[in-house]
Amino acid sequence: MTKPVLYDFFATWCGPCRIQTPILEELGKKMGDAVEIKKVDVDQHMDLAEKYGIRVVPTLIIEKDEKVVRMMEGVTDAATLEKLLRPLVG
Protein backbone atom coordinates (compact mmCIF):
# COMPACT_ATOMS: atom_id res chain seq x y z
CA MET A 1 0.00 0.00 0.00
CA THR A 2 1.46 3.34 -1.03
CA LYS A 3 1.10 6.62 0.77
CA PRO A 4 -1.13 9.31 -0.73
CA VAL A 5 0.44 11.95 -2.96
CA LEU A 6 -0.75 15.55 -2.95
CA TYR A 7 0.15 17.38 -6.15
CA ASP A 8 0.18 21.18 -6.02
CA PHE A 9 -0.11 22.53 -9.56
CA PHE A 10 1.02 26.15 -9.37
CA ALA A 11 2.63 28.98 -11.33
CA THR A 12 5.22 31.49 -10.12
CA TRP A 13 3.08 34.40 -11.39
CA CYS A 14 -0.06 33.19 -9.54
CA GLY A 15 -1.08 35.21 -6.44
CA PRO A 16 -3.39 32.55 -4.91
CA CYS A 17 -0.57 30.00 -5.36
CA ARG A 18 1.56 32.08 -2.98
CA ILE A 19 -1.26 31.78 -0.43
CA GLN A 20 -1.47 27.98 -0.93
CA THR A 21 2.26 27.35 -0.39
CA PRO A 22 2.44 28.06 3.38
CA ILE A 23 -0.77 26.06 3.88
CA LEU A 24 0.90 23.04 2.28
CA GLU A 25 4.07 23.59 4.31
CA GLU A 26 1.97 23.55 7.50
CA LEU A 27 0.19 20.39 6.34
CA GLY A 28 3.52 18.74 5.53
CA LYS A 29 4.81 19.42 9.06
CA LYS A 30 1.60 18.11 10.60
CA MET A 31 1.33 14.91 8.52
CA GLY A 32 5.05 14.22 8.13
CA ASP A 33 6.06 11.17 6.09
CA ALA A 34 2.47 9.89 5.88
CA VAL A 35 1.85 12.03 2.77
CA GLU A 36 4.07 12.99 -0.13
CA ILE A 37 3.58 16.58 -1.32
CA LYS A 38 4.81 17.39 -4.82
CA LYS A 39 4.86 20.89 -6.26
CA VAL A 40 4.40 21.07 -10.04
CA ASP A 41 5.08 24.34 -11.87
CA VAL A 42 2.62 24.27 -14.79
CA ASP A 43 4.90 26.47 -16.91
CA GLN A 44 7.79 24.01 -16.47
CA HIS A 45 5.71 20.82 -16.72
CA MET A 46 3.00 21.47 -19.30
CA ASP A 47 2.90 17.74 -20.07
CA LEU A 48 1.74 16.91 -16.53
CA ALA A 49 -0.68 19.82 -16.46
CA GLU A 50 -2.18 18.53 -19.70
CA LYS A 51 -2.28 14.91 -18.45
CA TYR A 52 -4.33 15.98 -15.41
CA GLY A 53 -6.44 18.53 -17.30
CA ILE A 54 -5.29 21.50 -15.22
CA ARG A 55 -7.21 24.64 -16.20
CA VAL A 56 -6.81 26.75 -13.03
CA VAL A 57 -3.91 27.34 -10.65
CA PRO A 58 -3.62 26.47 -7.91
CA THR A 59 -5.12 23.03 -8.42
CA LEU A 60 -4.52 20.31 -5.85
CA ILE A 61 -4.82 16.65 -6.75
CA ILE A 62 -4.80 13.82 -4.22
CA GLU A 63 -3.71 10.45 -5.60
CA LYS A 64 -3.63 7.08 -3.90
CA ASP A 65 -2.20 3.99 -5.63
CA GLU A 66 -1.80 6.08 -8.81
CA LYS A 67 -5.53 6.87 -8.96
CA VAL A 68 -6.95 10.37 -8.59
CA VAL A 69 -9.03 10.50 -5.41
CA ARG A 70 -9.84 14.23 -5.39
CA MET A 71 -9.18 17.34 -7.47
CA MET A 72 -9.64 20.84 -6.01
CA GLU A 73 -9.29 24.15 -7.82
CA GLY A 74 -8.33 27.31 -5.95
CA VAL A 75 -6.85 27.75 -2.49
CA THR A 76 -7.75 24.93 -0.09
CA ASP A 77 -7.26 25.18 3.67
CA ALA A 78 -5.12 22.76 5.71
CA ALA A 79 -8.03 21.38 7.77
CA THR A 80 -9.92 20.34 4.64
CA LEU A 81 -6.82 18.74 3.14
CA GLU A 82 -6.03 16.85 6.33
CA LYS A 83 -9.62 15.60 6.55
CA LEU A 84 -9.34 14.23 2.99
CA LEU A 85 -5.86 12.73 3.47
CA ARG A 86 -6.15 11.07 6.90
CA PRO A 87 -8.41 8.19 5.72
CA LEU A 88 -5.92 7.46 2.90
CA VAL A 89 -2.93 7.03 5.20
CA GLY A 90 -2.30 3.31 5.61
The 8 nearest C-alpha neighbors of each residue, nearest first, counted from 0:
[[1, 2, 89, 64, 63, 88, 3, 87],
 [2, 0, 64, 3, 63, 89, 88, 65],
 [1, 3, 34, 88, 33, 4, 63, 0],
 [4, 2, 63, 34, 62, 87, 35, 1],
 [5, 3, 35, 62, 61, 36, 34, 6],
 [4, 6, 61, 36, 60, 35, 37, 62],
 [7, 5, 37, 60, 59, 38, 36, 8],
 [6, 8, 38, 59, 39, 9, 37, 58],
 [7, 9, 39, 58, 57, 40, 41, 59],
 [10, 8, 57, 40, 56, 16, 41, 7],
 [9, 11, 40, 13, 12, 41, 42, 56],
 [10, 12, 13, 9, 40, 16, 17, 14],
 [11, 13, 10, 14, 16, 9, 17, 15],
 [12, 14, 16, 10, 11, 15, 17, 56],
 [15, 13, 16, 17, 12, 18, 11, 10],
 [16, 14, 18, 17, 13, 19, 74, 57],
 [17, 15, 19, 13, 18, 57, 14, 9],
 [18, 16, 15, 14, 20, 19, 13, 21],
 [17, 19, 15, 16, 20, 21, 14, 22],
 [20, 18, 16, 22, 17, 74, 21, 23],
 [19, 21, 23, 22, 17, 18, 24, 16],
 [22, 20, 24, 23, 19, 25, 18, 17],
 [23, 21, 25, 19, 20, 24, 77, 26],
 [24, 22, 26, 20, 25, 21, 27, 19],
 [23, 25, 21, 27, 26, 22, 20, 28],
 [26, 24, 22, 28, 23, 27, 21, 29],
 [27, 25, 23, 29, 24, 28, 77, 30],
 [26, 28, 24, 30, 25, 31, 29, 23],
 [29, 27, 25, 31, 26, 30, 24, 23],
 [28, 30, 26, 27, 31, 25, 24, 81],
 [31, 29, 27, 28, 33, 26, 34, 32],
 [32, 30, 28, 27, 33, 29, 34, 26],
 [31, 33, 34, 30, 35, 27, 2, 28],
 [32, 34, 31, 30, 88, 2, 35, 3],
 [35, 33, 3, 32, 2, 4, 36, 30],
 [34, 36, 4, 5, 3, 37, 32, 33],
 [37, 35, 5, 4, 6, 34, 38, 27],
 [38, 36, 6, 7, 5, 39, 35, 4],
 [37, 39, 7, 6, 8, 40, 36, 9],
 [38, 40, 8, 7, 41, 9, 37, 44],
 [39, 41, 9, 10, 43, 42, 8, 44],
 [42, 40, 44, 45, 43, 48, 10, 9],
 [41, 43, 40, 44, 45, 10, 11, 9],
 [42, 44, 40, 41, 45, 39, 46, 10],
 [45, 43, 41, 46, 47, 42, 40, 48],
 [44, 46, 48, 41, 47, 42, 49, 43],
 [45, 47, 49, 44, 48, 50, 41, 43],
 [48, 46, 50, 49, 45, 44, 51, 41],
 [47, 49, 45, 53, 51, 46, 50, 41],
 [48, 50, 52, 46, 47, 51, 45, 53],
 [51, 49, 47, 48, 52, 46, 53, 45],
 [50, 52, 48, 49, 53, 47, 60, 46],
 [53, 51, 49, 50, 48, 54, 47, 55],
 [52, 54, 48, 51, 55, 49, 58, 56],
 [53, 55, 52, 56, 48, 58, 72, 49],
 [56, 54, 53, 57, 58, 72, 73, 8],
 [57, 55, 58, 9, 8, 73, 10, 16],
 [56, 58, 9, 73, 16, 8, 55, 72],
 [57, 59, 72, 56, 8, 71, 73, 7],
 [60, 58, 7, 71, 6, 70, 8, 72],
 [59, 61, 70, 6, 5, 69, 62, 71],
 [60, 62, 5, 69, 68, 4, 67, 6],
 [63, 61, 67, 4, 66, 68, 3, 65],
 [62, 64, 3, 65, 66, 4, 68, 67],
 [63, 65, 66, 1, 62, 0, 3, 2],
 [66, 64, 63, 62, 67, 4, 3, 1],
 [67, 65, 62, 63, 64, 68, 61, 69],
 [66, 68, 62, 69, 61, 63, 65, 60],
 [67, 69, 62, 61, 66, 63, 70, 60],
 [70, 68, 61, 60, 67, 71, 62, 59],
 [69, 71, 60, 59, 61, 72, 58, 68],
 [72, 70, 59, 58, 60, 73, 69, 75],
 [71, 73, 58, 57, 55, 59, 70, 56],
 [74, 72, 57, 58, 75, 56, 71, 55],
 [73, 75, 19, 15, 57, 76, 72, 18],
 [76, 74, 73, 77, 79, 19, 80, 71],
 [75, 77, 79, 78, 80, 22, 74, 19],
 [76, 78, 80, 79, 22, 26, 81, 75],
 [79, 77, 81, 80, 76, 82, 26, 75],
 [80, 78, 82, 77, 81, 76, 83, 75],
 [81, 79, 77, 83, 82, 78, 84, 76],
 [80, 82, 84, 78, 83, 79, 85, 77],
 [81, 83, 79, 80, 84, 85, 78, 86],
 [84, 82, 80, 81, 85, 79, 86, 87],
 [83, 85, 81, 87, 82, 86, 80, 88],
 [84, 86, 87, 88, 82, 81, 83, 30],
 [87, 85, 88, 84, 83, 82, 89, 81],
 [88, 86, 84, 85, 89, 3, 63, 2],
 [87, 89, 85, 86, 2, 33, 3, 84],
 [88, 87, 2, 0, 1, 86, 33, 85]]
